[in-house]
Each structure stands twice: as C-alpha cells, then as structure tokens.
C-alpha cells in the first residue's frame, strides 16, 4: 500500500486477557449471579481496528460487575490484531480472510480451514449463548460514526435505544458472506436476540476511541449491565444527537479485479440527487446511482472483486 495513513491511536496490550475464564482464548465472562440477559462486547473483529480493543481494555480495568445477567468481553481476531503495525496499518485486518464474512452456517459447518473459520468455530458455542451483542469496528474513510442495525425493525429499535451514534444504517450485509451481527438469532426477526455493529470513525483517528467507549457505555446501560451514574461519569460526550435512519437497498458488488475507480473523494453519507449519476468505474463499467436522493454508505477504496464497493441507501425517518 503506497498511500500513507496517519495513525493517532496506539494498540493496547491485550495479552493479560488471553487466558480469560471461558475456555476460549481472549474471551472473559462476568456473571452477576442474577437473572438477566447475556450481553457481549466484541472488539477487533478486524485486527487493524484499534478503537474497540482500547474501549474493552479500558472496561476491564474499571473492574466493573454486571448488575444482572452476564457480561462477556472478547477480542475476536486477536491474531490479526497482534500483527498490527503503524508502518502498514491496513495489513492486519485479518490473517487469511475476513472473519466477519464467515458466519453463515454452511461455512461454519463446512471444511474450509483458515485462521478465521477456526476462530469463528471456536467462538460459536459462546456466541450461541449471547442474547445481545455489540461488535465494535472502524472505517477506512473519515466517515461519520454509524451503527449497522441489520435489515429488521428489531435492530433499528435497538440502535435507537442505545441512542448513539447519530446515523443508523439498516442493511442486509454483503455478498461475500455473513457477518457475526447477522448470525443465528441476531438475524432472525422472530428471535429476542439482538446485535449492533458500530463503526466508530476512521480506523486510527483519536475520535474513534471516544466514540467506541461512549457507544459501549450507552449500550451497557441500555442492557441493564451498568449503572447510569457510572456511564455518565465516563462518557467522553454526553450529547444525544437526533438519530437518522438510512435504509440500504443493496451493495454494489465489484466485478473487476481492482477496487472501484471513484469519480470523487466520497467518504460516506454523500447524497446524490439524480438517479443514474456516474459515481465511479468498475473496470471500464460505469457505476451509477439507482434512484434519486441516493445516500452513499461506506465507500471502499481498497477491496476488489466480490466485495462491496459501496452500499446505496435512503433516509427513512
Ligand atoms: Zn471492521
């Protein structure tokens, strides 16, 4: 990668959390002993996304106890995270493949052996026990923070109940494979289980660690795990913006070998007025907006064939 990235965050040491207490490396469960949901916060699903590790490591140091139910803290792709280098910060997203595209049952039950399928299989029995999940991520571009609520109303309601960040993006996921947030009961509208994926800003901007902590605190407050007093004392930003929900109609999946060649410096949430506007080229094929007032979600400058270049959406409220 020839493009230089500014890295304003430093990775934290997660080695003290390797042993954990669940039999799964880098996964620790705190049990209140009282009835209540099993609530999870997951960090480093992508190894180069530091803000989640910083937030979860901070929470460990607070020595909190859940008020009810169980709280599990995990570092998903810890192997990728431990390869992080500020000199080449994109390189540690994963080891063999994206662990957030392997959560369909066929892949989990199948025989593809990669670092990530093996880690997902190791995590799976625990994830099956989790009622509420927050999966903390960050983005390549300097896009405003957003939560990915999945396609169902229950996910949008959950995002609204957590109350930050401002943007809620309701989407189906990617052609390349299922995300953890859509796995099992999380993706079943009839199940009481629920999950949010939060994108806290650009991967290495200082703001992302503040957003990650704030979303985690508000999520844990909503789930009844933490006292509101503790949450209020530790928020970086106490403001609650008016939330906006964007419904994604679908991703544009890249067909050429290389990333899209964009017509402009899109970072995300640009609204393109006219249907049919050319926004970039997939190889020599024009990529156009499918409808009027189309919002561009998480344009991607790095990934090629079979991956999502961008998702198209519209404001629904
Ligand atoms: Zn990510």
Boltz pocket constraint, residues with backbone or C-beta under 6 A from the ligand:
constraints:
  - pocket:
      binder: B
      contacts: [[A, 45], [A, 46], [A, 49], [A, 136], [A, 137], [A, 138]]
      max_distance: 6.0
